[in-house]
Amino acid sequence: MGRMMQWNKTNNSDNMFKVSILFTFTLALLLFSLPAAVHGARLELVHRNHDRFTGGKLDRVEAFKGFVQRDNHRRLQINQRLGYDDDYDTRRRAAETDSDTSEAEMPLLTGRDLGIGEYFVQVKVGTPGQKLWLAADTGSEFTWFNCYSREKADVPRQSPKKKRLRRPRSHHHHHHHRGSKNHTRTKKKARNKNKNDPCIGVYCPDKSRTFHAVTCASRKCKVDLSDLFSLTYCPNPSDPCLYDIGYADGSSAKGFFGTDSIILGSSNGKEEKLNNLTVGCTQEMLDGINFNEETGGILGLGYFKDSFIDKASSKYGSQFSYCLVDHLSHRDVPSVLTLGGHKAKLLAEMQKTELILFPPFYGVSVVGISLGNQMLNITPEVWNFNAQGGTIVDTGTTLTALLTPAYDPVFEGLTKPLSTVKRLAAEDFGALEFCFESDGFDDKIVPRLAFHFAGGAKFEPPVKSYIIDVAPQVKCIGIVPILGVAGVNVIGNIMQQDHLWDFDFGKHTVGFAPSACS
């Protein structure tokens, strides 16, 4: 061994040269084996029940009833929007004439129409940056802000325009479907302004050097934004491009389009900026069940041309991910949204399945559900998008919802081992079907539920994600039925908790892996 460590003096320079090459080659291997530097933006997702918004005063029962109420409205609107309801009212007040174009179109609603507002992010908008809290929603492609401006969105009363619905889209196929509409006008109500400073928590485009209004005579207004509520009303070519949105729950919003910068946090602690993002300046809102004057706005995470996600993809790559922490957890770990790539370690652990786009929704191909490793007898039509079924992954829906042919066997399988628990009145907890006293409950008696996806991927959430806490010492089965013969199944945000979810438009995949979100 001693001889092996000795240097031959006559060949010392050759040996040093060889060692140098070996060291360089080894270092190169090490560098290539390390995770690539993450380039992207990182946002903290704050749940609506966080102390930051509730001041530490939260009635969990009432909060849970609010979840159920918002979920019911949101699921109805999602199914209507996908064309699963022939009486769908687009409530689009714009556009006076019908279009004969063969291009597939859909009526686009804001996330507030879909009952959003479970997670919020803080961003800066404009130059200099104005801080706003926005509802982050994968069910909306339109980013808009509660706005105060000298420019006035004087929207005339107009007749609705019929629109065609865009059907599911993946890299394999395209489908189209038509829905019918019925319009109801809601009463207008001006926003209250802060008497001292109207720009506190409100977007003021007049104070931003990078804001540019979209004019009503521009191609952007007439063509590019025609699917984002833009009105054809244009008394003067230099006037702003207007939108006016009314909702079935009595909510409404109207304002004008523009472009501006939005400033986000990044994975390395520095600020990242997206320039020339198309945004809405909402000047008037009418309260409803889902939306009120305190709404800072919506960060639309849904996929659509010229949306926030589309703009972010052009800078950070066609990928975004999020990780939702149990919102009842006392761990000081935030839920996070990441635009761009993430750590190689988690990439290796991820299971992946096909991403099916229903702009703005994110669809997945479920092939079945198992309980305790036993596949349940569920008719395949439940998972078929072309049979008015299918499944989406949605952050704005709290509880997972299944069509009754899937819900019934899941419910039966989960309740069998709970035959000895003390049942409680379901109507006291948002009308869930099965609630019980949880004192002494051991979740090991509950069979593990798993969603099986096309390609072999298997999502197996923890028991706490479907036998959920709704009040102190009270648990319920946190899955609800979708009544009727048609409807899209929804994997809600409680079921998604404690996992990293990755959406890759370039590879047409949805990936997921267990994660502590740290």
Residue pairs with C-beta under 8 A, 6 or more apart in sequence:
7 15
8 15
35 343
35 344
35 345
36 341
36 344
38 267
38 268
38 338
38 340
38 341
38 342
38 343
39 267
39 316
39 317
39 340
39 341
40 266
40 267
40 272
40 316
40 317
40 338
40 339
40 340
40 341
40 342
41 264
41 265
41 266
41 267
41 272
41 312
41 316
41 338
41 339
41 340
42 264
42 265
42 266
42 267
42 336
42 337
42 338
42 339
43 121
43 122
43 123
43 136
43 264
43 265
43 336
43 337
43 338
43 339
44 121
44 122
44 265
44 334
44 335
44 336
44 337
45 119
45 120
45 121
45 136
45 322
45 324
45 334
45 335
45 336
45 337
46 52
46 53
46 119
46 120
46 121
46 122
46 334
46 335
47 118
47 119
47 120
47 327
47 335
48 117
48 118
48 119
48 120
49 58
49 63
49 327
50 327
53 120
60 470
60 471
60 472
61 428
61 429
61 470
61 471
64 429
64 430
64 470
64 471
65 429
65 430
67 118
67 398
67 399
67 430
68 398
68 399
68 430
68 431
68 432
68 480
69 289
69 430
70 115
70 117
70 118
70 289
70 290
70 398
71 115
71 397
71 398
71 399
71 401
71 480
71 492
73 114
73 115
73 249
73 289
73 290
74 114
74 115
74 116
74 139
74 290
74 396
74 397
75 397
75 401
75 482
75 487
75 490
76 85
77 109
77 113
77 114
77 115
77 248
78 114
78 139
78 361
78 392
78 394
78 397
78 488
78 490
79 85
79 486
79 487
79 488
80 87
80 88
80 89
80 179
81 88
81 106
81 107
81 109
81 114
81 165
82 165
82 167
82 358
82 361
82 488
83 165
83 167
83 177
83 178
83 179
84 388
84 486
84 487
84 488
85 179
85 486
86 179
86 180
87 180
87 182
88 179
88 180
88 181
89 181
89 182
89 183
89 184
89 248
90 107
90 109
90 160
90 162
90 163
90 179
90 181
90 183
91 107
91 109
91 113
91 160
91 181
91 183
91 184
91 245
91 246
91 247
91 248
92 107
92 160
92 161
92 163
92 181
92 183
92 229
92 245
93 155
93 157
93 158
93 160
93 183
93 185
93 231
93 244
93 245
93 246
94 158
94 160
94 161
94 229
94 230
94 231
94 232
94 233
94 243
94 244
95 158
95 160
95 161
95 226
95 231
95 232
96 158
96 159
96 161
96 232
97 161
97 232
98 161
98 162
99 105
99 161
104 164
104 165
104 166
104 167
104 174
104 176
105 163
105 164
105 165
105 166
105 226
105 227
106 163
106 164
106 165
106 166
106 227
106 359
107 163
107 165
107 179
107 181
108 141
108 142
108 227
108 228
108 229
108 304
108 360
109 140
109 245
109 247
110 140
110 142
110 144
110 245
110 253
110 298
110 300
111 117
111 135
111 137
111 139
111 140
111 142
111 298
111 300
111 302
111 396
112 135
112 140
112 247
112 251
112 253
112 290
112 291
112 295
112 298
113 245
113 247
113 248
113 249
113 251
113 290
114 137
114 139
114 140
114 396
115 290
115 396
115 397
116 135
116 137
116 139
116 140
116 290
116 298
116 396
117 135
117 137
117 290
117 291
117 295
117 396
118 135
118 395
118 396
118 398
118 493
119 135
119 136
119 324
119 335
119 395
119 493
120 133
120 134
120 135
120 136
120 296
121 133
121 134
121 136
121 299
121 337
122 131
122 132
122 133
122 134
123 131
123 132
123 134
123 262
123 263
123 264
123 299
124 130
124 131
124 132
124 262
124 263
124 271
125 132
125 145
125 203
125 208
125 260
125 261
125 262
125 263
125 279
126 203
126 204
126 205
126 207
126 208
126 209
126 210
126 211
126 260
126 261
127 208
127 209
127 210
127 260
127 261
128 207
128 208
128 209
129 263
130 199
130 203
130 204
130 207
130 208
131 201
132 145
132 146
132 201
132 202
132 203
132 296
132 297
133 201
133 296
134 143
134 145
134 296
134 297
134 298
134 299
135 295
135 296
135 297
135 298
135 299
136 299
136 301
136 337
136 395
137 298
137 299
137 300
137 301
137 302
137 395
137 396
138 301
138 302
138 360
138 361
138 362
138 393
138 394
138 395
138 396
139 302
139 360
139 361
139 394
139 395
139 396
139 397
140 298
140 300
140 301
140 302
140 360
140 396
141 228
141 300
141 302
141 303
141 304
141 307
141 308
141 309
141 359
141 360
142 228
142 229
142 280
142 298
142 300
142 307
143 262
143 277
143 278
143 279
143 280
143 297
143 298
143 299
143 300
143 307
143 308
144 253
144 255
144 279
144 280
144 281
144 282
144 297
144 298
145 202
145 203
145 279
145 280
145 281
145 282
145 296
145 297
146 191
146 201
146 202
146 203
146 282
146 285
146 293
146 295
146 296
146 297
147 202
147 203
147 204
147 205
147 255
147 280
147 281
147 282
147 283
148 191
148 193
148 198
148 199
148 202
148 203
148 204
148 283
149 204
149 205
149 206
149 281
149 283
150 206
151 205
151 206
151 213
151 240
151 256
151 281
152 283
153 240
153 242
153 243
153 244
153 254
153 255
153 256
153 281
153 283
153 284
154 242
155 231
155 233
155 242
155 244
155 254
156 233
157 185
158 231
158 233
158 244
159 183
160 181
160 183
162 180
162 181
163 181
163 227
164 176
164 177
164 178
164 179
165 176
165 177
165 178
165 179
166 176
166 358
166 359
167 174
167 175
167 176
167 177
167 358
167 385
168 175
168 356
168 357
168 358
168 363
168 385
168 386
168 390
169 175
169 356
169 357
169 358
169 359
170 354
170 355
170 356
170 357
170 363
170 508
171 508
175 385
175 386
183 246
184 246
184 248
185 246
186 246
186 247
186 250
186 251
186 252
186 286
187 286
188 252
188 254
188 284
188 286
189 284
189 285
189 286
189 287
190 284
191 283
191 284
191 285
191 293
192 293
194 200
194 201
194 202
198 204
199 207
201 296
202 296
203 281
203 297
205 211
205 213
205 258
205 260
205 281
208 260
208 261
210 260
210 261
210 275
211 258
211 259
211 260
212 258
212 259
212 260
213 240
213 241
213 256
213 257
213 258
214 220
214 221
214 225
214 240
214 241
214 256
214 257
214 258
214 259
214 278
215 221
215 237
215 238
215 239
215 240
215 241
216 231
216 233
216 234
216 236
216 237
216 239
216 240
216 241
216 242
217 234
217 237
217 238
218 241
220 241
220 257
221 230
221 234
221 241
221 257
222 230
222 232
224 305
224 306
225 241
225 243
225 257
225 278
225 306
227 304
228 243
228 257
228 278
228 306
229 243
229 244
229 245
230 241
230 242
230 243
230 257
231 241
231 242
231 243
231 244
233 242
240 256
240 257
240 258
241 256
241 257
242 254
242 255
242 256
242 257
243 253
243 254
243 255
243 256
243 257
243 280
244 252
244 253
244 254
245 252
245 253
245 254
246 252
247 288
247 290
247 291
249 288
249 289
249 290
250 286
250 287
250 288
250 289
251 285
251 286
251 287
251 288
251 289
251 290
251 291
252 284
252 285
252 286
252 288
253 280
253 282
253 284
253 285
253 286
253 291
254 282
254 283
254 284
255 280
255 281
255 282
255 283
255 284
256 280
256 281
256 283
257 278
257 279
257 280
257 281
258 278
258 279
258 280
258 281
259 276
259 277
259 278
259 279
260 276
260 277
260 279
261 273
261 274
261 275
261 276
261 277
262 273
262 274
262 277
262 279
262 308
263 271
263 272
263 273
264 271
264 272
264 273
264 274
264 339
265 271
265 272
266 272
267 338
267 340
274 308
274 311
274 312
274 315
276 311
277 308
277 311
278 306
278 307
278 311
282 297
285 291
285 292
285 293
285 295
287 293
299 308
300 307
300 308
300 309
300 360
301 308
301 309
301 320
301 337
301 360
301 395
302 309
302 359
302 360
302 361
302 362
303 309
303 310
303 357
303 359
303 360
303 362
303 505
304 310
304 359
304 360
307 360
309 320
312 320
312 339
312 340
313 319
313 320
313 505
316 339
316 340
316 341
317 340
317 341
317 506
318 504
318 505
318 506
319 340
319 341
319 502
319 503
319 504
319 505
319 506
320 337
320 338
320 339
320 340
320 502
320 503
321 337
321 338
321 342
321 500
321 501
321 502
321 503
322 335
322 336
322 337
322 338
322 395
322 500
322 501
323 335
323 336
323 499
323 500
323 501
323 515
323 517
324 335
324 395
324 493
324 496
324 497
324 498
324 499
324 517
325 331
325 333
325 334
325 335
325 497
325 498
325 517
326 464
326 497
326 498
327 335
327 497
328 469
333 516
333 517
333 518
334 517
335 517
336 517
342 500
342 502
346 500
346 513
346 515
347 511
349 513
349 514
350 500
350 502
350 511
350 512
350 513
351 453
351 457
351 458
351 459
351 511
351 512
351 513
352 455
352 457
352 509
352 510
352 511
353 364
353 365
353 453
353 454
353 455
353 457
353 509
353 510
354 364
354 365
354 453
354 454
354 455
354 508
354 509
354 510
355 362
355 363
355 364
355 503
355 504
355 505
355 508
355 509
355 510
356 362
356 363
356 364
356 365
356 385
356 390
357 363
357 505
358 385
358 392
361 392
361 394
361 488
362 392
362 393
362 394
362 503
362 510
363 385
363 390
363 391
363 392
363 393
363 488
364 391
364 392
364 393
364 453
364 491
364 510
365 383
365 391
365 453
365 454
366 383
366 391
366 451
366 452
366 453
366 454
366 489
367 380
367 383
367 452
367 453
367 454
368 375
368 376
368 378
368 383
368 452
369 375
369 376
369 378
369 406
369 409
369 410
369 449
369 450
369 451
369 452
370 376
370 449
370 450
370 452
371 410
371 413
371 414
371 447
371 448
371 449
371 450
372 413
372 447
372 448
373 448
373 450
374 447
375 452
376 406
376 409
376 410
376 413
377 409
378 405
378 406
378 409
379 405
381 387
381 389
381 405
382 389
382 402
382 403
382 405
382 406
382 489
383 389
383 390
383 391
383 489
384 390
385 488
388 485
388 486
388 487
389 403
389 486
389 487
389 488
389 489
390 488
390 489
391 488
391 489
391 490
391 491
392 488
392 489
392 490
392 491
393 491
393 496
393 501
393 510
394 490
394 491
394 492
394 493
395 493
395 496
396 493
397 490
397 492
397 493
398 492
398 493
398 494
399 478
399 479
399 480
399 492
399 494
400 466
400 478
400 479
400 480
400 489
400 490
400 491
400 492
400 494
400 495
401 479
401 480
401 481
401 482
401 487
401 489
401 490
401 492
402 410
402 479
402 480
402 481
402 482
402 489
403 481
403 482
403 487
403 489
404 481
404 482
404 483
406 489
407 479
407 480
407 481
407 482
408 481
410 449
410 479
411 433
411 434
411 477
411 479
411 481
413 447
414 434
414 446
414 447
414 449
414 466
414 467
414 477
414 479
415 434
415 477
417 445
417 446
417 447
418 434
418 436
418 445
418 446
421 436
421 437
421 438
421 441
422 436
422 437
423 434
423 435
423 436
424 435
424 436
424 437
424 474
425 435
426 432
426 433
426 434
426 435
426 476
428 435
429 435
429 470
429 471
429 474
429 476
430 470
432 470
432 476
432 477
432 478
432 480
433 477
433 480
433 481
434 476
434 477
435 470
435 474
435 475
435 476
435 477
436 474
436 475
436 476
437 473
437 474
438 469
438 473
438 474
438 475
439 473
441 475
443 463
443 464
443 467
446 463
446 467
448 460
448 463
449 460
449 461
449 463
449 466
450 458
450 459
450 460
451 458
451 459
451 460
451 491
452 458
453 459
457 512
459 491
459 499
459 512
461 495
461 496
461 497
461 498
461 499
462 498
465 478
465 494
465 495
465 496
465 497
465 498
466 477
466 478
466 479
466 494
466 495
467 475
467 476
467 477
467 478
468 475
468 476
468 477
468 478
468 494
469 475
470 476
470 478
478 494
478 495
482 489
498 514
498 515
498 516
498 517
499 512
499 513
499 514
499 515
500 511
500 512
500 513
500 514
500 515
500 517
501 510
501 511
501 512
502 509
502 510
502 511
502 512
503 509
503 510
504 510
504 511
